[in-house]
Amino acid sequence: MAADLDAPTTNAMPAWPWPRWIAHRGAGKLAPENTLAAFELGWRHGWRAFECDVKLSADGVPFLLHDATLERTTNGHGVAGEQAWDALARLDAGGWHSPAFAGEPLLRLDRLVAWALPRGALLNLEIKPTPGTEAATGAAVAQAVDALWRDHGAGTPGGPPWPLLTSFQPAALQAAQATCPHLPRGLLLDTLWPGCWAVARSLGCVAVVLNHRLWTRTLLQQQRAAGYRTLAYTVNSARRADQLLRWELDAVISDRIDALGPGASAAG
């Protein structure tokens, strides 16, 4: 069955505070992903918007980690979501990358927010549930985001923009929608599976975030006409980034923080 490419036209594009360049996992591959060191490095390279992955510890603490398991990016073992935060907080999440980052800890969402919002950094939070916890993670992350951003004045005149919540898991976005419907959502797609646009509509998504290889000029025009903001991951080629931006893609998510976008400007 072909993917449903005919999303209905909406009245207007949603308000959009985002720049055109978003740093992948904080600093791409130049620092240990999803750690505070990565965000600080990305900021020093001139990036002001950041993508990262959020999941829950066994005792319900939202923290940053991409994988379901700990082995690739920490010195821990096993399923991260099955362990309490006190144990996770003792792990080294930097030494795997390089000796300079040895001892860098896993990052709680609240600590990231305390770093990001006072300086005006924007966050794209990918809800990354431990398999089997999609709805619980979506609801808990939405609740935490609502409380943390309201503490900094979100939802009031002059307050910071809400983060963009994205996920590959519709169940996680549906739970976030039911819990805090005012938070902007985006559906992540690695393939154009049947009914994907209908799911994005049912979730009230303001954005669709595609593997950059999926975007064509025609598809991008269709989705912009349907009222979606359009993003692409993970774009590490200057030529491809230029092409997508010429097609009026709204934002590029990239690892190349030292060579593309703000990083290229800072280096120049």
DRENPA-3360 file (N, C-alpha, C; in nm, 2 decimals, always signed):
BEGIN
1 = MAADLDAP = +0.09/-0.12/+0.00/+0.00/+0.00/+0.00/+0.09/+0.12/+0.00 ~ +0.05/+0.22/-0.08/+0.13/+0.34/-0.09/+0.11/+0.43/+0.03 ~ +0.21/+0.51/+0.07/+0.19/+0.60/+0.18/+0.09/+0.71/+0.14 ~ +0.01/+0.75/+0.24/-0.09/+0.86/+0.22/-0.02/+0.99/+0.21 ~ -0.02/+1.05/+0.09/+0.06/+1.17/+0.07/-0.04/+1.29/+0.07 ~ -0.16/+1.27/+0.08/-0.26/+1.38/+0.07/-0.31/+1.43/+0.21 ~ -0.23/+1.51/+0.27/-0.28/+1.57/+0.40/-0.36/+1.69/+0.37 ~ -0.47/+1.71/+0.44/-0.56/+1.83/+0.41/-0.49/+1.96/+0.44;
9 = TTNAMPAW = -0.53/+2.06/+0.36/-0.47/+2.19/+0.39/-0.53/+2.25/+0.52 ~ -0.44/+2.31/+0.60/-0.48/+2.38/+0.72/-0.49/+2.53/+0.69 ~ -0.54/+2.61/+0.79/-0.56/+2.75/+0.76/-0.43/+2.83/+0.76 ~ -0.34/+2.79/+0.84/-0.22/+2.87/+0.84/-0.10/+2.79/+0.90 ~ +0.02/+2.83/+0.87/+0.13/+2.76/+0.93/+0.14/+2.80/+1.08 ~ +0.18/+2.71/+1.16/+0.20/+2.74/+1.30/+0.31/+2.84/+1.33 ~ +0.29/+2.91/+1.44/+0.40/+3.00/+1.48/+0.53/+2.92/+1.50 ~ +0.64/+2.98/+1.46/+0.77/+2.90/+1.45/+0.89/+2.98/+1.50;
17 = PWPRWIAH = +0.94/+2.95/+1.62/+1.05/+3.03/+1.67/+1.19/+2.98/+1.63 ~ +1.19/+2.87/+1.56/+1.31/+2.79/+1.54/+1.40/+2.85/+1.43 ~ +1.53/+2.85/+1.45/+1.63/+2.88/+1.34/+1.63/+2.76/+1.24 ~ +1.71/+2.78/+1.14/+1.71/+2.68/+1.03/+1.81/+2.57/+1.06 ~ +1.89/+2.58/+1.17/+1.99/+2.49/+1.20/+1.98/+2.44/+1.34 ~ +1.98/+2.30/+1.36/+1.96/+2.24/+1.49/+2.07/+2.14/+1.51 ~ +2.14/+2.15/+1.62/+2.25/+2.06/+1.65/+2.20/+1.93/+1.70 ~ +2.25/+1.82/+1.64/+2.21/+1.69/+1.67/+2.27/+1.64/+1.80;
25 = RGAGKLAP = +2.19/+1.60/+1.90/+2.23/+1.55/+2.03/+2.33/+1.64/+2.10 ~ +2.32/+1.77/+2.07/+2.40/+1.87/+2.14/+2.52/+1.92/+2.06 ~ +2.60/+1.83/+2.02/+2.72/+1.88/+1.94/+2.76/+1.78/+1.83 ~ +2.66/+1.70/+1.78/+2.70/+1.60/+1.69/+2.79/+1.50/+1.74 ~ +2.90/+1.48/+1.67/+3.00/+1.38/+1.71/+3.12/+1.44/+1.78 ~ +3.12/+1.57/+1.80/+3.24/+1.63/+1.86/+3.25/+1.62/+2.01 ~ +3.15/+1.57/+2.07/+3.14/+1.56/+2.22/+3.05/+1.44/+2.25 ~ +3.06/+1.38/+2.37/+2.97/+1.27/+2.40/+2.82/+1.31/+2.39;
33 = ENTLAAFE = +2.75/+1.25/+2.31/+2.61/+1.29/+2.28/+2.52/+1.30/+2.40 ~ +2.43/+1.39/+2.40/+2.33/+1.41/+2.50/+2.38/+1.44/+2.64 ~ +2.51/+1.49/+2.65/+2.56/+1.53/+2.77/+2.57/+1.69/+2.78 ~ +2.58/+1.74/+2.90/+2.59/+1.88/+2.91/+2.72/+1.94/+2.84 ~ +2.83/+1.86/+2.84/+2.95/+1.90/+2.76/+2.92/+1.92/+2.62 ~ +2.83/+1.84/+2.56/+2.79/+1.85/+2.42/+2.72/+1.98/+2.39 ~ +2.62/+2.01/+2.48/+2.54/+2.13/+2.46/+2.63/+2.26/+2.47 ~ +2.72/+2.25/+2.57/+2.81/+2.36/+2.59/+2.90/+2.38/+2.47;
41 = LGWRHGWR = +2.95/+2.27/+2.41/+3.03/+2.28/+2.29/+2.95/+2.33/+2.17 ~ +2.83/+2.28/+2.15/+2.75/+2.33/+2.05/+2.72/+2.48/+2.06 ~ +2.70/+2.52/+2.18/+2.67/+2.67/+2.20/+2.80/+2.75/+2.17 ~ +2.91/+2.70/+2.20/+3.04/+2.77/+2.17/+3.06/+2.78/+2.02 ~ +3.01/+2.69/+1.95/+3.02/+2.69/+1.80/+2.91/+2.78/+1.74 ~ +2.83/+2.84/+1.82/+2.73/+2.93/+1.76/+2.59/+2.88/+1.74 ~ +2.57/+2.75/+1.78/+2.44/+2.69/+1.76/+2.34/+2.73/+1.87 ~ +2.22/+2.76/+1.84/+2.12/+2.81/+1.94/+2.00/+2.72/+1.95;
49 = AFECDVKL = +1.99/+2.61/+1.88/+1.88/+2.51/+1.88/+1.94/+2.37/+1.88 ~ +1.89/+2.29/+1.97/+1.95/+2.16/+1.99/+1.84/+2.05/+2.00 ~ +1.88/+1.93/+1.93/+1.80/+1.81/+1.94/+1.86/+1.72/+2.04 ~ +1.77/+1.64/+2.12/+1.83/+1.54/+2.21/+1.72/+1.44/+2.24 ~ +1.76/+1.33/+2.31/+1.67/+1.22/+2.33/+1.64/+1.21/+2.48 ~ +1.51/+1.19/+2.51/+1.47/+1.18/+2.65/+1.39/+1.05/+2.68 ~ +1.43/+0.99/+2.79/+1.36/+0.87/+2.83/+1.35/+0.87/+2.98 ~ +1.29/+0.77/+3.04/+1.27/+0.77/+3.19/+1.35/+0.66/+3.25;
57 = SADGVPFL = +1.40/+0.69/+3.37/+1.46/+0.59/+3.46/+1.35/+0.51/+3.52 ~ +1.39/+0.40/+3.59/+1.29/+0.31/+3.65/+1.21/+0.38/+3.75 ~ +1.26/+0.49/+3.81/+1.19/+0.56/+3.91/+1.13/+0.69/+3.86 ~ +1.12/+0.70/+3.73/+1.04/+0.81/+3.66/+1.12/+0.94/+3.64 ~ +1.25/+0.94/+3.64/+1.33/+1.06/+3.62/+1.35/+1.08/+3.47 ~ +1.31/+1.19/+3.41/+1.35/+1.21/+3.27/+1.49/+1.24/+3.25 ~ +1.56/+1.17/+3.17/+1.71/+1.20/+3.14/+1.74/+1.17/+3.00 ~ +1.86/+1.21/+2.96/+1.89/+1.20/+2.81/+1.97/+1.08/+2.78;
65 = LHDATLER = +1.93/+1.00/+2.69/+2.00/+0.89/+2.63/+1.93/+0.84/+2.51 ~ +2.01/+0.81/+2.41/+1.95/+0.76/+2.28/+1.91/+0.62/+2.28 ~ +2.00/+0.53/+2.32/+1.98/+0.39/+2.31/+1.89/+0.33/+2.42 ~ +1.83/+0.22/+2.40/+1.76/+0.15/+2.51/+1.86/+0.10/+2.62 ~ +1.98/+0.06/+2.57/+2.08/+0.00/+2.66/+2.19/+0.10/+2.68 ~ +2.27/+0.07/+2.78/+2.38/+0.16/+2.83/+2.51/+0.14/+2.77 ~ +2.54/+0.03/+2.70/+2.67/-0.01/+2.67/+2.74/+0.08/+2.57 ~ +2.67/+0.13/+2.47/+2.74/+0.21/+2.37/+2.79/+0.34/+2.42;
73 = TTNGHGVA = +2.72/+0.41/+2.50/+2.76/+0.55/+2.54/+2.78/+0.57/+2.69 ~ +2.79/+0.46/+2.77/+2.83/+0.47/+2.91/+2.92/+0.35/+2.95 ~ +2.96/+0.35/+3.07/+3.03/+0.23/+3.12/+2.94/+0.14/+3.20 ~ +2.81/+0.17/+3.18/+2.70/+0.08/+3.24/+2.66/-0.03/+3.15 ~ +2.57/-0.11/+3.21/+2.53/-0.23/+3.13/+2.38/-0.25/+3.16 ~ +2.31/-0.31/+3.05/+2.17/-0.34/+3.07/+2.08/-0.23/+3.01 ~ +1.95/-0.25/+3.04/+1.85/-0.16/+2.99/+1.84/-0.04/+3.08 ~ +1.86/+0.08/+3.03/+1.87/+0.20/+3.11/+1.74/+0.23/+3.18;
81 = GEQAWDAL = +1.63/+0.21/+3.12/+1.50/+0.24/+3.18/+1.46/+0.14/+3.29 ~ +1.54/+0.04/+3.31/+1.51/-0.06/+3.42/+1.59/-0.03/+3.54 ~ +1.67/+0.09/+3.54/+1.76/+0.12/+3.65/+1.71/+0.26/+3.71 ~ +1.73/+0.27/+3.84/+1.70/+0.39/+3.91/+1.79/+0.50/+3.88 ~ +1.75/+0.63/+3.89/+1.83/+0.74/+3.86/+1.96/+0.74/+3.94 ~ +1.95/+0.71/+4.07/+2.07/+0.71/+4.16/+2.19/+0.63/+4.10 ~ +2.15/+0.51/+4.04/+2.25/+0.42/+3.98/+2.30/+0.48/+3.85 ~ +2.21/+0.53/+3.77/+2.24/+0.59/+3.64/+2.33/+0.72/+3.66;
89 = ARLDAGGW = +2.31/+0.79/+3.76/+2.38/+0.92/+3.78/+2.53/+0.89/+3.81 ~ +2.56/+0.77/+3.85/+2.70/+0.74/+3.88/+2.78/+0.69/+3.76 ~ +2.72/+0.67/+3.65/+2.79/+0.62/+3.53/+2.87/+0.73/+3.46 ~ +2.97/+0.68/+3.39/+3.05/+0.77/+3.30/+2.99/+0.77/+3.16 ~ +2.94/+0.88/+3.12/+2.88/+0.89/+2.99/+2.97/+0.97/+2.89 ~ +3.10/+0.99/+2.93/+3.19/+1.06/+2.84/+3.31/+0.99/+2.80 ~ +3.36/+0.90/+2.88/+3.48/+0.83/+2.85/+3.48/+0.75/+2.72 ~ +3.37/+0.70/+2.68/+3.36/+0.62/+2.56/+3.40/+0.70/+2.44;
97 = HSPAFAGE = +3.37/+0.84/+2.45/+3.40/+0.92/+2.33/+3.54/+0.96/+2.32 ~ +3.61/+1.00/+2.43/+3.75/+1.04/+2.43/+3.79/+1.07/+2.57 ~ +3.92/+1.06/+2.60/+3.96/+1.08/+2.74/+3.93/+1.22/+2.79 ~ +3.92/+1.32/+2.71/+3.90/+1.45/+2.75/+3.76/+1.46/+2.82 ~ +3.67/+1.37/+2.79/+3.53/+1.38/+2.84/+3.51/+1.27/+2.95 ~ +3.61/+1.20/+2.99/+3.59/+1.10/+3.09/+3.53/+1.16/+3.22 ~ +3.43/+1.08/+3.27/+3.36/+1.13/+3.39/+3.24/+1.21/+3.37 ~ +3.21/+1.25/+3.24/+3.09/+1.33/+3.21/+2.97/+1.25/+3.25;
105 = PLLRLDRL = +2.88/+1.30/+3.33/+2.76/+1.21/+3.37/+2.65/+1.22/+3.27 ~ +2.56/+1.12/+3.28/+2.43/+1.13/+3.21/+2.36/+1.26/+3.26 ~ +2.27/+1.31/+3.17/+2.21/+1.45/+3.20/+2.06/+1.43/+3.22 ~ +2.02/+1.48/+3.34/+1.88/+1.49/+3.37/+1.82/+1.61/+3.28 ~ +1.69/+1.59/+3.25/+1.62/+1.69/+3.17/+1.61/+1.82/+3.25 ~ +1.59/+1.82/+3.38/+1.58/+1.94/+3.45/+1.71/+2.02/+3.45 ~ +1.82/+1.95/+3.45/+1.95/+2.02/+3.45/+1.97/+2.08/+3.31 ~ +1.93/+2.01/+3.20/+1.94/+2.07/+3.07/+1.86/+2.20/+3.06;
113 = VAWALPRG = +1.74/+2.19/+3.11/+1.65/+2.31/+3.10/+1.71/+2.43/+3.18 ~ +1.77/+2.40/+3.29/+1.83/+2.51/+3.37/+1.95/+2.57/+3.30 ~ +2.01/+2.49/+3.21/+2.12/+2.54/+3.13/+2.07/+2.62/+3.01 ~ +1.97/+2.56/+2.94/+1.92/+2.61/+2.81/+1.84/+2.74/+2.82 ~ +1.74/+2.74/+2.90/+1.64/+2.84/+2.90/+1.69/+2.98/+2.94 ~ +1.77/+2.99/+3.04/+1.82/+3.13/+3.07/+1.91/+3.19/+2.96 ~ +1.97/+3.11/+2.87/+2.05/+3.17/+2.76/+1.97/+3.17/+2.63 ~ +1.85/+3.13/+2.63/+1.77/+3.14/+2.51/+1.78/+3.02/+2.41;
121 = ALLNLEIK = +1.84/+2.91/+2.46/+1.86/+2.80/+2.37/+1.72/+2.73/+2.35 ~ +1.69/+2.68/+2.23/+1.57/+2.61/+2.19/+1.60/+2.46/+2.19 ~ +1.50/+2.38/+2.23/+1.52/+2.24/+2.24/+1.41/+2.16/+2.17 ~ +1.46/+2.07/+2.09/+1.38/+1.96/+2.02/+1.40/+1.84/+2.10 ~ +1.30/+1.80/+2.18/+1.31/+1.68/+2.27/+1.25/+1.56/+2.20 ~ +1.33/+1.46/+2.16/+1.28/+1.34/+2.10/+1.24/+1.25/+2.22 ~ +1.11/+1.21/+2.23/+1.07/+1.11/+2.33/+1.12/+0.98/+2.28 ~ +1.21/+0.92/+2.36/+1.28/+0.79/+2.32/+1.24/+0.69/+2.43;
129 = PTPGTEAA = +1.12/+0.63/+2.42/+1.09/+0.54/+2.53/+1.16/+0.41/+2.53 ~ +1.18/+0.35/+2.65/+1.23/+0.21/+2.66/+1.11/+0.13/+2.60 ~ +1.14/+0.03/+2.51/+1.04/-0.05/+2.45/+0.94/-0.10/+2.55 ~ +0.81/-0.08/+2.52/+0.70/-0.12/+2.61/+0.65/-0.01/+2.70 ~ +0.72/+0.10/+2.70/+0.68/+0.21/+2.79/+0.64/+0.34/+2.71 ~ +0.60/+0.32/+2.59/+0.57/+0.44/+2.50/+0.48/+0.54/+2.56 ~ +0.36/+0.49/+2.60/+0.26/+0.58/+2.66/+0.30/+0.64/+2.79 ~ +0.36/+0.56/+2.87/+0.40/+0.61/+3.00/+0.51/+0.72/+2.99;
137 = TGAAVAQA = +0.60/+0.70/+2.90/+0.71/+0.79/+2.87/+0.66/+0.92/+2.81 ~ +0.57/+0.91/+2.71/+0.51/+1.03/+2.65/+0.44/+1.12/+2.75 ~ +0.36/+1.05/+2.84/+0.29/+1.13/+2.94/+0.38/+1.20/+3.04 ~ +0.48/+1.12/+3.09/+0.57/+1.17/+3.19/+0.66/+1.28/+3.14 ~ +0.71/+1.27/+3.01/+0.79/+1.37/+2.96/+0.71/+1.50/+2.94 ~ +0.59/+1.48/+2.89/+0.50/+1.60/+2.87/+0.48/+1.67/+3.00 ~ +0.45/+1.60/+3.10/+0.42/+1.66/+3.23/+0.54/+1.73/+3.28 ~ +0.66/+1.67/+3.27/+0.79/+1.73/+3.32/+0.82/+1.86/+3.24;
145 = VDALWRDH = +0.80/+1.85/+3.11/+0.82/+1.97/+3.02/+0.73/+2.08/+3.06 ~ +0.61/+2.05/+3.08/+0.51/+2.16/+3.11/+0.55/+2.23/+3.24 ~ +0.59/+2.15/+3.34/+0.63/+2.21/+3.47/+0.76/+2.29/+3.46 ~ +0.86/+2.23/+3.39/+0.99/+2.29/+3.38/+0.98/+2.42/+3.30 ~ +0.91/+2.42/+3.19/+0.91/+2.54/+3.11/+0.82/+2.65/+3.18 ~ +0.71/+2.61/+3.25/+0.63/+2.71/+3.32/+0.71/+2.78/+3.43 ~ +0.81/+2.70/+3.49/+0.89/+2.77/+3.59/+0.98/+2.88/+3.53 ~ +1.00/+2.88/+3.40/+1.08/+2.98/+3.33/+0.99/+3.08/+3.26;
153 = GAGTPGGP = +0.86/+3.07/+3.28/+0.76/+3.17/+3.22/+0.70/+3.13/+3.09 ~ +0.72/+3.00/+3.05/+0.66/+2.96/+2.92/+0.50/+2.97/+2.94 ~ +0.44/+3.01/+2.83/+0.30/+3.02/+2.83/+0.25/+3.16/+2.87 ~ +0.34/+3.25/+2.90/+0.31/+3.39/+2.94/+0.38/+3.48/+2.84 ~ +0.33/+3.61/+2.83/+0.39/+3.70/+2.73/+0.54/+3.72/+2.76 ~ +0.62/+3.71/+2.66/+0.76/+3.72/+2.68/+0.83/+3.60/+2.73 ~ +0.76/+3.49/+2.76/+0.82/+3.37/+2.81/+0.89/+3.29/+2.70 ~ +0.97/+3.19/+2.73/+1.04/+3.12/+2.63/+0.94/+3.03/+2.55;
161 = PWPLLTSF = +0.98/+3.00/+2.43/+0.89/+2.91/+2.35/+0.89/+2.77/+2.41 ~ +0.78/+2.70/+2.40/+0.78/+2.56/+2.44/+0.88/+2.48/+2.35 ~ +0.93/+2.37/+2.40/+1.01/+2.28/+2.31/+0.92/+2.21/+2.21 ~ +0.99/+2.16/+2.11/+0.92/+2.07/+2.01/+0.94/+1.93/+2.06 ~ +0.83/+1.86/+2.09/+0.83/+1.72/+2.12/+0.81/+1.63/+2.00 ~ +0.91/+1.54/+1.97/+0.90/+1.46/+1.86/+0.92/+1.31/+1.90 ~ +0.87/+1.22/+1.82/+0.90/+1.08/+1.84/+0.87/+1.00/+1.72 ~ +0.94/+0.88/+1.70/+0.90/+0.78/+1.60/+0.78/+0.70/+1.65;
169 = QPAALQAA = +0.75/+0.71/+1.78/+0.64/+0.63/+1.84/+0.51/+0.70/+1.85 ~ +0.41/+0.68/+1.76/+0.29/+0.75/+1.78/+0.22/+0.74/+1.91 ~ +0.24/+0.62/+1.98/+0.18/+0.61/+2.11/+0.24/+0.70/+2.21 ~ +0.37/+0.73/+2.20/+0.43/+0.83/+2.29/+0.37/+0.97/+2.26 ~ +0.36/+1.01/+2.14/+0.31/+1.14/+2.10/+0.16/+1.15/+2.14 ~ +0.08/+1.04/+2.13/-0.06/+1.04/+2.17/-0.07/+1.07/+2.32 ~ +0.01/+1.00/+2.40/+0.01/+1.02/+2.54/+0.05/+1.17/+2.58 ~ +0.15/+1.22/+2.51/+0.19/+1.36/+2.53/+0.07/+1.45/+2.50;
177 = QATCPHLP = +0.01/+1.42/+2.38/-0.10/+1.51/+2.34/-0.22/+1.50/+2.44 ~ -0.25/+1.39/+2.49/-0.36/+1.37/+2.59/-0.32/+1.44/+2.72 ~ -0.20/+1.44/+2.76/-0.15/+1.50/+2.89/-0.14/+1.65/+2.88 ~ -0.07/+1.70/+2.78/-0.04/+1.84/+2.77/-0.07/+1.88/+2.62 ~ -0.19/+1.90/+2.58/-0.22/+1.92/+2.44/-0.16/+2.05/+2.38 ~ -0.12/+2.14/+2.47/-0.07/+2.27/+2.42/+0.08/+2.26/+2.37 ~ +0.15/+2.15/+2.41/+0.29/+2.14/+2.37/+0.30/+2.10/+2.22 ~ +0.38/+2.17/+2.14/+0.39/+2.13/+2.00/+0.46/+2.00/+1.98;
185 = RGLLLDTL = +0.40/+1.93/+1.88/+0.45/+1.79/+1.86/+0.49/+1.77/+1.71 ~ +0.58/+1.68/+1.69/+0.62/+1.65/+1.55/+0.64/+1.50/+1.54 ~ +0.60/+1.44/+1.43/+0.62/+1.30/+1.40/+0.75/+1.28/+1.32 ~ +0.83/+1.19/+1.38/+0.95/+1.15/+1.31/+0.93/+1.03/+1.22 ~ +0.98/+1.04/+1.10/+0.96/+0.93/+1.00/+1.10/+0.89/+0.94 ~ +1.13/+0.76/+0.95/+1.24/+0.71/+0.88/+1.20/+0.64/+0.74 ~ +1.08/+0.61/+0.73/+1.01/+0.56/+0.61/+0.88/+0.62/+0.60 ~ +0.82/+0.63/+0.48/+0.69/+0.68/+0.46/+0.59/+0.56/+0.47;
193 = WPGCWAVA = +0.55/+0.52/+0.59/+0.47/+0.40/+0.60/+0.32/+0.44/+0.58 ~ +0.24/+0.34/+0.54/+0.10/+0.37/+0.50/+0.03/+0.44/+0.62 ~ -0.04/+0.55/+0.58/-0.12/+0.62/+0.68/-0.04/+0.72/+0.77 ~ +0.09/+0.74/+0.74/+0.17/+0.82/+0.83/+0.12/+0.96/+0.84 ~ +0.07/+1.02/+0.73/+0.02/+1.16/+0.74/-0.11/+1.17/+0.81 ~ -0.19/+1.06/+0.80/-0.31/+1.06/+0.88/-0.28/+1.05/+1.03 ~ -0.18/+0.98/+1.06/-0.14/+0.97/+1.20/-0.09/+1.11/+1.25 ~ -0.01/+1.17/+1.17/+0.04/+1.31/+1.21/-0.08/+1.40/+1.23;
201 = RSLGCVAV = -0.18/+1.39/+1.15/-0.30/+1.48/+1.16/-0.37/+1.45/+1.29 ~ -0.39/+1.32/+1.32/-0.46/+1.28/+1.44/-0.39/+1.32/+1.57 ~ -0.26/+1.33/+1.56/-0.18/+1.37/+1.67/-0.17/+1.52/+1.69 ~ -0.23/+1.59/+1.60/-0.22/+1.74/+1.60/-0.08/+1.79/+1.59 ~ +0.00/+1.72/+1.50/+0.14/+1.76/+1.49/+0.15/+1.90/+1.41 ~ +0.24/+1.98/+1.46/+0.28/+2.10/+1.39/+0.39/+2.08/+1.29 ~ +0.46/+1.97/+1.30/+0.58/+1.95/+1.22/+0.59/+1.80/+1.19 ~ +0.66/+1.77/+1.08/+0.70/+1.64/+1.04/+0.85/+1.64/+1.02;
209 = VLNHRLWT = +0.92/+1.54/+1.08/+1.07/+1.54/+1.08/+1.11/+1.41/+1.01 ~ +1.16/+1.42/+0.89/+1.19/+1.31/+0.80/+1.34/+1.29/+0.79 ~ +1.38/+1.16/+0.78/+1.51/+1.13/+0.73/+1.53/+1.21/+0.60 ~ +1.64/+1.28/+0.59/+1.66/+1.37/+0.48/+1.65/+1.31/+0.34 ~ +1.68/+1.18/+0.34/+1.68/+1.11/+0.21/+1.53/+1.10/+0.15 ~ +1.43/+1.11/+0.24/+1.29/+1.10/+0.20/+1.24/+1.23/+0.13 ~ +1.30/+1.34/+0.16/+1.25/+1.47/+0.11/+1.28/+1.48/-0.03 ~ +1.17/+1.51/-0.11/+1.18/+1.56/-0.24/+1.12/+1.70/-0.24;
217 = RTLLQQQR = +1.15/+1.78/-0.35/+1.09/+1.91/-0.36/+0.93/+1.90/-0.36 ~ +0.88/+1.80/-0.43/+0.74/+1.79/-0.44/+0.68/+1.75/-0.30 ~ +0.74/+1.65/-0.23/+0.69/+1.61/-0.10/+0.69/+1.73/+0.00 ~ +0.80/+1.80/-0.01/+0.81/+1.91/+0.08/+0.71/+2.02/+0.06 ~ +0.68/+2.05/-0.07/+0.58/+2.14/-0.10/+0.44/+2.09/-0.06 ~ +0.42/+1.96/-0.07/+0.29/+1.91/-0.03/+0.27/+1.92/+0.12 ~ +0.37/+1.89/+0.20/+0.36/+1.90/+0.34/+0.35/+2.04/+0.40 ~ +0.42/+2.13/+0.33/+0.41/+2.27/+0.37/+0.27/+2.33/+0.34;
225 = AAGYRTLA = +0.22/+2.28/+0.22/+0.08/+2.33/+0.18/-0.02/+2.27/+0.28 ~ +0.01/+2.15/+0.34/-0.08/+2.09/+0.44/-0.07/+2.16/+0.58 ~ +0.02/+2.25/+0.59/+0.03/+2.33/+0.72/+0.14/+2.28/+0.81 ~ +0.22/+2.18/+0.77/+0.33/+2.13/+0.86/+0.46/+2.21/+0.84 ~ +0.52/+2.23/+0.95/+0.66/+2.27/+0.95/+0.75/+2.15/+0.91 ~ +0.85/+2.17/+0.84/+0.93/+2.05/+0.78/+1.07/+2.06/+0.83 ~ +1.12/+1.94/+0.88/+1.25/+1.93/+0.93/+1.32/+1.80/+0.87 ~ +1.45/+1.80/+0.87/+1.52/+1.68/+0.82/+1.64/+1.65/+0.91;
233 = YTVNSARR = +1.66/+1.52/+0.92/+1.77/+1.46/+1.00/+1.84/+1.36/+0.91 ~ +1.96/+1.32/+0.94/+2.07/+1.40/+1.00/+2.15/+1.44/+0.88 ~ +2.15/+1.57/+0.85/+2.21/+1.63/+0.73/+2.35/+1.67/+0.76 ~ +2.45/+1.60/+0.70/+2.59/+1.63/+0.73/+2.66/+1.67/+0.60 ~ +2.59/+1.68/+0.49/+2.65/+1.73/+0.37/+2.61/+1.87/+0.34 ~ +2.70/+1.96/+0.32/+2.67/+2.10/+0.29/+2.58/+2.11/+0.16 ~ +2.62/+2.02/+0.06/+2.54/+2.03/-0.06/+2.39/+1.99/-0.04 ~ +2.37/+1.88/+0.04/+2.23/+1.84/+0.06/+2.16/+1.95/+0.15;
241 = ADQLLRWE = +2.23/+2.00/+0.25/+2.17/+2.10/+0.33/+2.13/+2.22/+0.25 ~ +2.21/+2.27/+0.16/+2.18/+2.38/+0.07/+2.06/+2.35/-0.01 ~ +2.06/+2.23/-0.07/+1.94/+2.19/-0.15/+1.81/+2.20/-0.07 ~ +1.81/+2.14/+0.04/+1.69/+2.13/+0.12/+1.64/+2.27/+0.16 ~ +1.74/+2.36/+0.20/+1.70/+2.49/+0.24/+1.65/+2.58/+0.12 ~ +1.71/+2.55/+0.00/+1.66/+2.62/-0.12/+1.51/+2.58/-0.14 ~ +1.48/+2.45/-0.11/+1.34/+2.41/-0.12/+1.25/+2.46/-0.01 ~ +1.31/+2.54/+0.08/+1.23/+2.60/+0.19/+1.20/+2.50/+0.30;
249 = LDAVISDR = +1.28/+2.41/+0.32/+1.27/+2.33/+0.44/+1.29/+2.42/+0.56 ~ +1.22/+2.39/+0.67/+1.22/+2.48/+0.78/+1.35/+2.47/+0.87 ~ +1.40/+2.35/+0.89/+1.51/+2.33/+0.97/+1.59/+2.20/+0.94 ~ +1.72/+2.21/+0.95/+1.81/+2.10/+0.92/+1.87/+2.06/+1.06 ~ +1.87/+1.93/+1.09/+1.93/+1.87/+1.21/+2.06/+1.81/+1.16 ~ +2.18/+1.85/+1.22/+2.31/+1.82/+1.17/+2.41/+1.78/+1.28 ~ +2.50/+1.69/+1.25/+2.61/+1.66/+1.34/+2.73/+1.76/+1.31 ~ +2.73/+1.83/+1.20/+2.85/+1.90/+1.15/+2.85/+2.04/+1.22;
257 = IDALGPGA = +2.85/+2.05/+1.35/+2.84/+2.18/+1.42/+2.96/+2.27/+1.39 ~ +3.07/+2.21/+1.35/+3.19/+2.29/+1.32/+3.21/+2.33/+1.18 ~ +3.12/+2.28/+1.09/+3.14/+2.31/+0.95/+3.02/+2.36/+0.87 ~ +2.90/+2.34/+0.93/+2.78/+2.39/+0.86/+2.71/+2.50/+0.95 ~ +2.62/+2.57/+0.88/+2.54/+2.67/+0.95/+2.61/+2.76/+1.04 ~ +2.57/+2.77/+1.17/+2.63/+2.86/+1.26/+2.78/+2.83/+1.28 ~ +2.82/+2.70/+1.28/+2.96/+2.66/+1.29/+3.04/+2.71/+1.18 ~ +2.99/+2.71/+1.06/+3.07/+2.77/+0.95/+3.09/+2.92/+0.96;
265 = SAAG = +2.98/+2.98/+1.01/+2.99/+3.13/+1.03/+3.09/+3.16/+1.14 ~ +3.09/+3.08/+1.25/+3.18/+3.11/+1.36/+3.32/+3.08/+1.32 ~ +3.34/+2.98/+1.24/+3.48/+2.95/+1.19/+3.53/+3.06/+1.10 ~ +3.44/+3.12/+1.02/+3.48/+3.22/+0.93/+3.51/+3.35/+1.00;
% end
